[in-house]
Amino acid sequence: MKDRLMSVPEVAEYLGTSERFPRRLIAERRIVFVKVGRHVRIPASALESYVTTNTVQPITASRGTALRAVA
């Protein structure tokens, strides 16, 4: 089984963020990563898992239930 290892700039582009965000995920150990010498790589499957785990589904209002504002 081969899993593509992505660099920090590739992960940032995939997520649509700056490179700082994936680096923070790595520093906080919030995503799986691989050390290749001094380089850090994130497996594509770990990135997909992270996105799936952190995806928030919309709330559907049922009849008679009012949605309250958050914050």
Protein Blocks (a to p, Z undefined) as FASTA:
>chain_A
ZZddddfklmmmmnopafklmmmmmmnopaccddehjbccddfklmmmmmmmmpccdddd
dehiacddeZZ
